[in-house]
Amino acid sequence: MNRLEEQKARELLNYANLRRTRPRVAVLAVLLGARRPQTADEIAAKLAPPAPNRVTIYRILESLLHEGLVHKAFLEERTWHFELASNCTESQCHPHFTCTNCGETNCMTEITLPMTKSPGKGFVIQRQRVQLEGLCPKCNV
């Protein structure tokens, strides 16, 4: 975790009126430095010793979710992936691209898509997530 990410994490926690505990700062700093959504296990692997245990990491993520700093980007193989909520709106998350060959998922924040209109018949769309699949540049050779 670099100092800039740590400082930004402290600022975000202040903004959300959350205590700036060392584990919270560390988890948020990992997400600030990530270029793609992270699982709780991936976050734990990036934390320097003494890293918090998995239960603590999940509790931290839940508090960050509750305050709107982080959101659940998508569910893959029964595991949630988390990312900063700053690139998304309350009703729409930016698209994600998953390579069908290597399995790596990347954020596509440069792509904007219109919000889908309700099909009627009592359906109410509350949130839109778009998952794109194909070959990444490394695998597309």
Secondary structure, 3 states (H helix, E strand, C coil): CCHHHHHHHHHHHHHCCCCCCHHHHHHHHHHHHCCCCECHHHHHHHCCCCCCCHHHHHHHHHHHHHCCCEEEEEEECCEEEEEEHHHCCCCECCCEEEECCCCCEEECCCCCCCCCCCCCCCCCCCCECCEEEECCCCCCC
